[in-house]
């Protein structure tokens, strides 16, 4: 159990005029669950990385201490026992091939005795509820499954302070509640100090001890009344969507016939018919690992499938690859995996070169960057942006390309509610302008009601449209 004290902390990123953290002071109590929120790109990840010792910090820019002991005075060999951090993109933390080997690698670095490792790994995987993933290759897991593995590794490390950066961003709602209960148990039963950064505040109201808001480089601890007012924006009725069941005469753009999906010896989708409708927005949901991203890879010819897929009536295998890629495009779940350049300006220039450049003038682009909070960052290195900023840039680049069918895998990951509202408005505008078909996978549902036309649910190896019928 350890209290975390941050005193007068200031942090500048190179080539940025203003500090992201400015004379920030905050205390995270020992053995408590503290929730940290704030706008995308506001500095939450930076603060967590500084606490974890993952960014350089000199004493003349503030101090960080654990139980009164300055971070710099803790021996390197003891730091992992003091604090551990789960990144917003867990795949960036993985080094080995399988889940078990990754857990073993981490414990080896902690100098855990070899004969103690198997039980410790089993306990951590069981605690998170993923013993079935023990021998799976990490790169075959869904984004949500990878987040669960990263959390299990944190549990195995048994550090006094646990820092989590958007740990539920790719987690389905049911699993989110289970994992939240697990984190609460780490506090109440094991005395861990937890600091968790999140934009989606649903489900926290009865569990969190402190809600802190990071804004303009400083942290404010909210009063109980202010905290409940924040949580009220994320009650179930605020997150509800009200899709329609597609009518029998609705025009399709993609059609699966006896479409089936497998991964190794696992059946993800039993062969079935699958119509996807033209000029509409279809939301696909389902449990982690059920096959949503695998379906997307099949639709863009990056993955194997059974049966036949047609685009506007033509088998997609008979369409030239380059032509098809310009018609049906995929926005990856991890933004950094899609970037091809170094700076924001270079990435935008590439999209303008191959997209609808005549429709995106310099003036219009400046306006869009301003709306997304990215103006003035044109010369910034892509990988120095926050995950939320990367996601907004990635989306803008895809909309500049404006393919007739755009598949979006977790497009709202890492975005605060205000940013989600902005992005939804932008999607609707560009969709109407170019008559696009949007198909998206998202566990984050808040603010999506005005965007979504149809809801396709993947569960028990079957896809089904759910919602209100036109006859109702």
C-alpha positions as CSV (number, residue, x, y, z in Angstrom):
1,X,0.0,0.0,0.0
2,X,1.5,3.4,-1.0
3,X,0.4,7.0,-1.3
4,X,1.4,8.8,-4.5
5,X,2.4,12.5,-4.1
6,X,3.0,14.7,-7.1
7,X,4.3,18.2,-6.2
8,X,4.7,21.2,-8.5
9,X,5.2,19.0,-11.6
10,X,5.7,20.7,-15.0
11,X,6.4,18.9,-18.2
12,X,7.1,20.2,-21.7
13,X,7.2,18.1,-24.8
14,X,9.9,19.3,-27.3
15,X,8.8,21.8,-29.9
16,X,5.5,22.6,-28.1
17,X,5.1,26.2,-26.8
18,X,3.0,25.3,-23.7
19,X,3.6,22.7,-21.1
20,X,1.2,19.8,-21.0
21,X,1.5,19.7,-17.2
22,X,1.9,23.1,-15.5
23,X,2.9,23.2,-11.8
24,X,0.6,20.3,-11.1
25,X,0.2,19.0,-7.6
26,X,-2.0,16.0,-6.6
27,X,-2.2,13.2,-4.0
28,X,-3.5,9.8,-4.8
29,X,-4.3,8.1,-1.5
30,X,-2.9,4.7,-0.5
31,X,-5.2,1.7,-1.0
32,X,-7.8,3.7,-2.9
33,X,-9.3,3.8,-6.4
34,X,-8.7,7.1,-8.0
35,X,-10.2,7.9,-11.4
36,X,-8.6,10.5,-13.7
37,X,-10.4,12.1,-16.6
38,X,-10.1,15.1,-18.9
39,X,-10.0,16.0,-22.6
40,X,-8.1,13.9,-25.2
41,X,-4.5,15.1,-25.4
42,X,-4.9,16.9,-22.0
43,X,-1.9,15.1,-20.4
44,X,-3.4,12.1,-18.6
45,X,-1.1,9.6,-20.2
46,X,1.8,11.9,-19.7
47,X,1.1,12.2,-16.0
48,X,0.8,8.4,-15.6
49,X,4.0,7.8,-17.5
50,X,5.9,10.3,-15.3
51,X,4.5,8.6,-12.1
52,X,5.7,5.3,-13.6
53,X,9.1,6.7,-14.4
54,X,8.7,6.2,-18.1
55,X,9.5,9.8,-19.0
56,X,12.5,11.8,-17.9
57,X,11.9,14.4,-15.2
58,X,14.4,16.6,-13.4
59,X,13.9,17.7,-9.8
60,X,13.6,21.3,-10.8
61,X,10.4,20.6,-12.6
62,X,8.6,19.0,-9.7
63,X,8.8,15.8,-7.6
64,X,7.0,12.4,-7.5
65,X,7.1,10.4,-4.3
66,X,5.8,7.1,-3.0
67,X,5.1,7.1,0.8
68,X,7.3,10.2,1.0
69,X,10.2,8.5,-0.8
70,X,11.2,10.3,-4.0
71,X,11.0,8.2,-7.1
72,X,14.6,9.0,-7.9
73,X,15.8,7.5,-4.6
74,X,14.1,4.2,-5.1
75,X,16.6,1.6,-6.4
76,X,16.1,0.5,-10.0
77,X,15.6,-3.1,-8.9
78,X,12.7,-2.1,-6.6
79,X,10.8,0.2,-8.9
80,X,8.7,-2.4,-10.6
81,X,7.6,-3.7,-7.2
82,X,6.5,-0.1,-6.4
83,X,4.6,0.9,-9.5
84,X,3.4,-0.8,-12.8
85,X,1.5,0.7,-15.7
86,X,-0.8,-0.6,-18.3
87,X,-0.5,1.4,-21.6
88,X,-3.5,2.6,-23.7
89,X,-2.2,0.3,-26.5
90,X,-1.3,-2.9,-24.7
91,X,0.3,-4.5,-27.8
92,X,3.1,-1.9,-27.4
93,X,4.1,-3.6,-24.1
94,X,4.4,-7.1,-25.5
95,X,7.7,-8.7,-26.3
96,X,7.2,-12.4,-26.5
97,X,5.0,-14.6,-28.7
98,X,2.4,-16.3,-26.4
99,X,0.5,-15.1,-23.3
100,X,2.3,-17.5,-21.0
101,X,5.8,-16.6,-22.4
102,X,5.0,-12.9,-22.0
103,X,4.0,-13.4,-18.4
104,X,7.1,-15.5,-17.8
105,X,9.3,-12.8,-19.4
106,X,7.9,-10.1,-17.1
107,X,8.4,-12.3,-14.0
108,X,12.0,-13.2,-15.0
109,X,12.7,-9.5,-15.1
110,X,11.4,-9.2,-11.6
111,X,13.7,-12.0,-10.6
112,X,10.9,-14.2,-9.5
113,X,12.1,-17.8,-8.7
114,X,11.4,-20.1,-11.7
115,X,9.5,-22.7,-9.6
116,X,7.1,-19.9,-8.4
117,X,6.3,-18.7,-11.9
118,X,3.7,-21.2,-13.0
119,X,1.4,-20.8,-10.0
120,X,1.8,-17.0,-10.1
121,X,0.9,-16.9,-13.8
122,X,-2.1,-19.2,-13.2
123,X,-3.4,-17.1,-10.4
124,X,-3.1,-13.9,-12.4
125,X,-4.8,-15.3,-15.5
126,X,-7.6,-16.9,-13.4
127,X,-8.1,-13.6,-11.5
128,X,-8.8,-11.8,-14.8
129,X,-10.7,-14.8,-16.2
130,X,-8.6,-15.6,-19.2
131,X,-7.0,-19.0,-18.4
132,X,-8.2,-20.1,-21.9
133,X,-5.8,-17.6,-23.5
134,X,-2.7,-19.0,-21.8
135,X,-1.2,-20.7,-24.8
136,X,-2.6,-18.3,-27.5
137,X,-0.3,-16.2,-29.7
138,X,-0.6,-12.6,-28.6
139,X,-0.9,-11.3,-32.1
140,X,-4.0,-13.4,-32.8
141,X,-5.9,-11.9,-29.9
142,X,-8.5,-9.2,-30.3
143,X,-7.7,-5.7,-28.9
144,X,-9.9,-6.4,-25.9
145,X,-8.3,-9.8,-25.2
146,X,-4.9,-8.1,-25.4
147,X,-6.0,-5.5,-22.8
148,X,-7.1,-8.4,-20.5
149,X,-3.7,-10.0,-20.9
150,X,-1.9,-6.8,-20.1
151,X,-4.0,-6.4,-17.0
152,X,-3.3,-10.0,-15.9
153,X,0.5,-9.2,-16.3
154,X,0.0,-6.2,-14.0
155,X,-1.7,-8.5,-11.5
156,X,1.2,-11.0,-11.7
157,X,3.7,-8.2,-11.1
158,X,2.0,-7.5,-7.7
159,X,3.2,-3.8,-7.6
160,X,2.0,-1.5,-4.8
161,X,0.7,1.1,-7.2
162,X,-1.2,0.2,-10.4
163,X,-1.6,2.8,-13.2
164,X,-4.1,2.1,-16.0
165,X,-4.5,4.2,-19.1
166,X,-7.9,3.6,-20.8
167,X,-7.9,-0.1,-19.8
168,X,-11.5,-0.6,-21.0
169,X,-11.3,1.2,-24.4
170,X,-11.7,-2.1,-26.3
171,X,-13.6,-4.1,-23.8
172,X,-17.2,-5.1,-24.2
173,X,-19.7,-3.8,-21.6
174,X,-20.1,-7.1,-19.7
175,X,-16.4,-7.8,-19.5
176,X,-15.8,-4.1,-18.5
177,X,-18.0,-4.5,-15.4
178,X,-16.3,-7.8,-14.5
179,X,-12.8,-6.3,-14.8
180,X,-13.9,-3.2,-12.9
181,X,-15.0,-5.4,-10.0
182,X,-11.5,-7.1,-10.2
183,X,-9.8,-3.7,-9.9
184,X,-11.9,-2.8,-6.9
185,X,-11.0,-6.1,-5.3
186,X,-7.3,-5.3,-5.8
187,X,-7.9,-2.2,-3.7
188,X,-10.1,-3.5,-1.0
189,X,-8.7,-7.0,-0.6
190,X,-5.0,-6.5,-1.5
191,X,-4.4,-2.9,-0.6
192,X,-3.3,-1.7,-4.0
193,X,-3.3,2.0,-4.9
194,X,-5.0,2.4,-8.3
195,X,-5.0,5.4,-10.6
196,X,-7.1,4.8,-13.7
197,X,-7.4,7.3,-16.6
198,X,-10.7,7.0,-18.6
199,X,-13.0,9.1,-20.7
200,X,-16.0,6.8,-20.4
201,X,-17.2,7.2,-16.9
202,X,-20.0,4.6,-17.0
203,X,-20.0,2.0,-14.3
204,X,-17.7,3.8,-11.8
205,X,-20.3,5.6,-9.6
206,X,-20.4,3.1,-6.8
207,X,-16.7,2.1,-6.8
208,X,-14.4,5.1,-7.2
209,X,-13.0,6.8,-4.2
210,X,-11.8,10.0,-5.9
211,X,-12.6,11.6,-9.3
212,X,-9.8,13.9,-10.6
213,X,-10.1,16.1,-13.6
214,X,-6.9,17.1,-15.6
215,X,-7.5,20.4,-17.4
216,X,-5.2,23.1,-18.6
217,X,-2.2,21.3,-17.1
218,X,-3.6,21.0,-13.6
219,X,-5.6,18.5,-11.6
220,X,-8.7,19.3,-9.7
221,X,-10.3,16.8,-7.2
222,X,-14.1,17.0,-7.6
223,X,-16.5,17.3,-4.7
224,X,-19.0,14.4,-4.2
225,X,-21.8,16.5,-5.8
226,X,-19.5,17.4,-8.8
227,X,-18.5,13.8,-9.2
228,X,-22.1,12.6,-9.3
229,X,-22.9,15.3,-11.9
230,X,-20.1,13.9,-14.1
231,X,-21.3,10.3,-13.7
232,X,-24.9,11.3,-14.5
233,X,-23.8,11.9,-18.1
234,X,-22.9,8.2,-18.4
235,X,-26.0,6.5,-17.0
236,X,-27.4,3.7,-19.2
237,X,-30.2,5.8,-20.8
238,X,-27.6,8.3,-22.0
239,X,-25.7,5.5,-23.7
240,X,-28.7,3.9,-25.5
241,X,-29.0,3.7,-29.2
242,X,-32.2,3.2,-31.1
243,X,-31.5,1.5,-34.4
244,X,-34.0,0.2,-36.9
245,X,-34.2,-3.3,-38.4
246,X,-33.4,-2.9,-42.2
247,X,-36.4,-3.1,-44.4
248,X,-36.6,-6.0,-47.0
249,X,-36.2,-3.6,-49.9
250,X,-33.1,-1.8,-48.5
251,X,-30.2,-1.7,-51.0
252,X,-27.1,-3.7,-50.1
253,X,-23.5,-2.8,-51.0
254,X,-21.7,-5.9,-49.5
255,X,-23.3,-9.3,-49.4
256,X,-22.1,-12.5,-47.8
257,X,-23.4,-15.8,-48.9
258,X,-22.7,-18.8,-46.6
259,X,-20.1,-16.5,-45.0
260,X,-18.1,-18.3,-42.3
261,X,-15.1,-17.2,-40.2
262,X,-12.5,-19.3,-38.3
263,X,-9.3,-18.7,-36.4
264,X,-7.2,-21.8,-36.2
265,X,-9.5,-24.4,-34.8
266,X,-12.0,-21.8,-33.4
267,X,-15.2,-21.1,-35.2
268,X,-16.0,-17.4,-35.0
269,X,-19.0,-17.3,-37.4
270,X,-21.1,-20.2,-38.6
271,X,-21.9,-19.9,-42.4
272,X,-24.7,-17.5,-42.9
273,X,-26.0,-14.8,-45.2
274,X,-24.9,-11.3,-44.4
275,X,-26.3,-8.2,-46.1
276,X,-24.6,-4.8,-45.4
277,X,-26.6,-1.8,-46.5
278,X,-25.7,1.0,-48.8
279,X,-25.3,4.7,-47.7
280,X,-26.2,3.7,-44.1
281,X,-24.2,3.5,-40.8
282,X,-24.2,0.0,-39.3
283,X,-22.8,-0.6,-35.9
284,X,-21.4,-4.1,-35.1
285,X,-21.1,-5.1,-31.4
286,X,-20.2,-8.3,-29.7
287,X,-18.0,-9.8,-26.9
288,X,-14.2,-9.5,-27.1
289,X,-12.7,-12.2,-29.3
290,X,-16.0,-13.0,-31.0
291,X,-14.6,-12.1,-34.5
292,X,-15.6,-8.5,-35.3
293,X,-12.1,-7.4,-36.4
294,X,-11.7,-10.8,-38.2
295,X,-14.9,-10.0,-40.1
296,X,-13.5,-6.6,-41.1
297,X,-10.3,-8.1,-42.4
298,X,-12.3,-10.5,-44.5
299,X,-14.4,-7.7,-45.9
300,X,-11.2,-5.9,-47.1
301,X,-9.5,-9.1,-48.4
302,X,-6.9,-9.1,-45.6
303,X,-8.2,-12.4,-44.0
304,X,-9.5,-15.8,-45.1
305,X,-13.2,-16.6,-45.0
306,X,-15.6,-19.3,-46.1
307,X,-18.4,-18.7,-48.7
308,X,-18.7,-15.8,-51.1
309,X,-18.5,-12.0,-50.5
310,X,-19.8,-9.7,-53.2
311,X,-19.4,-5.9,-53.6
312,X,-22.2,-4.3,-55.7
313,X,-23.0,-7.8,-57.0
314,X,-19.5,-8.8,-58.0
315,X,-17.4,-11.4,-56.2
316,X,-14.7,-9.3,-54.4
317,X,-12.0,-11.9,-55.4
318,X,-12.7,-11.0,-59.0
319,X,-12.1,-7.3,-58.5
320,X,-8.5,-6.0,-58.9
321,X,-7.0,-5.6,-55.4
322,X,-6.0,-1.9,-55.9
323,X,-9.4,-0.9,-57.3
324,X,-11.2,-2.8,-54.5
325,X,-9.0,-1.1,-51.8
326,X,-10.1,2.3,-53.1
327,X,-13.8,1.2,-52.9
328,X,-13.8,-0.6,-49.5
329,X,-11.2,0.7,-46.9
330,X,-10.5,-0.1,-43.3
331,X,-9.6,2.2,-40.5
332,X,-7.4,0.1,-38.2
333,X,-8.1,-0.2,-34.5
334,X,-4.6,1.0,-33.6
335,X,-4.0,4.4,-35.3
336,X,-0.2,4.2,-35.2
337,X,-0.3,1.0,-37.3
338,X,-1.9,2.9,-40.2
339,X,0.5,5.9,-40.3
340,X,3.1,5.9,-43.1
341,X,5.0,9.1,-42.4
342,X,6.6,11.1,-39.6
343,X,4.7,14.3,-39.1
344,X,1.1,15.3,-39.1
345,X,1.5,17.4,-42.2
346,X,3.2,14.6,-44.2
347,X,0.4,12.1,-43.3
348,X,-2.3,14.6,-44.4
349,X,-0.4,15.4,-47.6
350,X,-0.4,11.7,-48.5
351,X,-4.2,11.4,-47.9
352,X,-4.8,14.5,-50.0
353,X,-2.6,13.1,-52.8
354,X,-4.7,9.9,-53.1
355,X,-8.1,11.2,-51.8
356,X,-10.7,13.7,-52.8
357,X,-8.2,16.5,-52.7
358,X,-10.4,18.9,-54.8
359,X,-13.0,18.7,-52.1
360,X,-10.6,19.4,-49.2
361,X,-9.1,22.8,-49.8
362,X,-6.4,24.1,-47.5
363,X,-8.9,26.4,-45.9
364,X,-11.4,23.5,-45.3
365,X,-8.6,21.3,-43.9
366,X,-7.5,24.1,-41.4
367,X,-11.1,24.3,-40.2
368,X,-11.3,20.5,-39.7
369,X,-8.0,20.5,-37.8
370,X,-9.3,23.2,-35.6
371,X,-12.6,21.4,-34.9
372,X,-10.6,18.3,-34.0
373,X,-8.2,20.2,-31.7
374,X,-5.2,19.4,-34.0
375,X,-4.5,22.8,-35.5
376,X,-1.0,24.0,-34.9
377,X,0.3,20.4,-34.7
378,X,1.1,20.0,-38.4
379,X,4.9,19.8,-37.7
380,X,4.5,17.5,-34.8
381,X,5.8,13.9,-35.0
382,X,2.8,11.5,-35.3
383,X,3.9,9.2,-32.5
384,X,4.3,12.1,-30.0
385,X,0.5,12.7,-30.2
386,X,-1.8,11.3,-27.6
387,X,-3.7,8.2,-28.5
388,X,-6.9,10.3,-28.8
389,X,-5.2,12.8,-31.1
390,X,-3.8,10.0,-33.2
391,X,-7.3,8.5,-33.5
392,X,-8.7,11.9,-34.7
393,X,-5.9,12.4,-37.2
394,X,-6.4,8.8,-38.5
395,X,-10.1,9.4,-39.0
396,X,-9.5,12.7,-40.8
397,X,-7.1,11.0,-43.2
398,X,-9.6,8.3,-43.9
399,X,-12.4,10.9,-44.5
400,X,-10.2,12.8,-46.9
401,X,-9.8,9.6,-48.9
402,X,-13.6,9.1,-48.7
403,X,-13.9,5.6,-50.0
404,X,-17.5,4.6,-50.9
405,X,-17.5,2.0,-48.1
406,X,-15.5,2.8,-44.9
407,X,-15.0,0.2,-42.2
408,X,-14.1,1.8,-38.8
409,X,-12.6,-0.4,-36.1
410,X,-13.1,1.3,-32.7
411,X,-13.0,4.8,-34.1
412,X,-13.8,6.5,-30.8
413,X,-11.2,4.7,-28.7
414,X,-9.4,7.2,-26.5
415,X,-11.8,10.1,-27.1
416,X,-13.5,12.1,-24.5
417,X,-17.3,12.7,-24.8
418,X,-16.9,16.2,-26.4
419,X,-14.5,14.7,-29.0
420,X,-16.9,11.9,-29.7
421,X,-19.6,14.5,-30.4
422,X,-17.3,16.4,-32.8
423,X,-16.3,13.2,-34.6
424,X,-19.9,12.0,-34.9
425,X,-20.9,15.3,-36.5
426,X,-17.9,15.2,-38.9
427,X,-18.8,11.6,-39.9
428,X,-22.4,12.5,-40.6
429,X,-21.3,15.6,-42.7
430,X,-18.8,13.7,-44.9
431,X,-21.2,10.7,-45.2
432,X,-24.0,13.0,-46.5
433,X,-21.6,14.9,-48.8
434,X,-20.1,11.8,-50.5
435,X,-23.0,9.3,-49.9
436,X,-20.7,7.0,-47.9
437,X,-21.5,3.6,-46.4
438,X,-20.1,3.4,-42.8
439,X,-19.7,0.2,-40.9
440,X,-18.2,0.5,-37.5
441,X,-17.2,-1.7,-34.6
442,X,-17.4,0.1,-31.2
443,X,-17.7,-0.9,-27.6
444,X,-18.1,2.8,-26.8
445,X,-21.7,3.7,-27.4
446,X,-22.2,7.1,-25.7
447,X,-23.1,9.8,-28.2
448,X,-23.7,7.4,-31.2
449,X,-27.5,7.4,-31.4
450,X,-27.6,10.1,-34.0
451,X,-25.0,8.3,-36.2
452,X,-26.2,4.7,-36.2
453,X,-28.9,3.4,-38.5
454,X,-28.6,-0.3,-38.0
455,X,-27.2,-2.5,-35.2
456,X,-25.6,-5.9,-36.1
457,X,-24.8,-8.1,-33.1
458,X,-22.2,-10.8,-33.2
459,X,-22.7,-13.5,-30.5
460,X,-22.6,-17.3,-30.3
461,X,-21.0,-17.5,-33.8
462,X,-24.0,-15.7,-35.4
463,X,-24.7,-12.2,-36.7
464,X,-28.1,-10.7,-36.4
465,X,-29.7,-7.3,-36.9
466,X,-31.4,-6.0,-33.7
467,X,-33.6,-3.0,-33.1
468,X,-37.0,-1.7,-33.9
469,X,-38.8,-3.0,-37.0
470,X,-40.4,-0.5,-39.5
471,X,-43.8,-2.1,-38.7
472,X,-43.5,-1.3,-35.0
